[in-house]
Amino acid sequence: MKTKNTVSTFTVLIADDHEIIRRGLKGLISDFWPGVEIIHASTLEQALVEVEKSPSLVIIDVNLPGGNNLKVIDQIKLVQPNAKILVFSSLNENIYAVPYLKSGASGYLTKNAEESEIVTAITTILAGSRYSSRNVKENMFNSILGNDADNPFTKLSGRELEVAELLTKGIGVLEISNQLKLQMGTVSTYKLRLFQKLKIKSIIELAEKMSIYER
């Protein structure tokens, strides 16, 4: 049986384009923190408007319509520099959690997380700490110790990871430069660097390697 938290004087912004996710999170949070105020957004534009209200916590799917993955964190921080952000995503944590945490997110959870872990993550972040799963913590620990050879994606910068993801979707350098608002030469440099770091020579190899570490 869940123990309800008596502290309820805070506001949570849930930003996700799937209504079932918004409703599910609202039910869980309201059940554990009776009286909490929940506000919603289904697009990045709506989320940025709601962030101006200074919610205590922003729970966001970074693939919101109008969003651009890692850039979403920067956009929220521009509106509210001290915003506490919990990324709630379907993207695999083995590849994406560390870049989002480095970009300023307060926590990272995948959408298959248990209810108890969601509550723990929210509690941890509201208390002023950061949250990640045990698996992510182990990956970061290995990275610090230089034992991250098993996951080469930990070597990529946030921008390199963005470029890698777009390349695996079949998007060319020109379109990537338009989406990320970068020069084509800059995108080509990121592509070269990530190929070198991953020790690959083609986008096919990139897709194959990414599929391995997303399991």
Beta strands, then each sheet from edge to edge (+ up, - down):
strand 1: 11-15
strand 2: 37-41
strand 3: 57-60
strand 4: 85-89
strand 5: 107-110
sheet 1: 2+ 1+ 3+ 4+ 5+
end
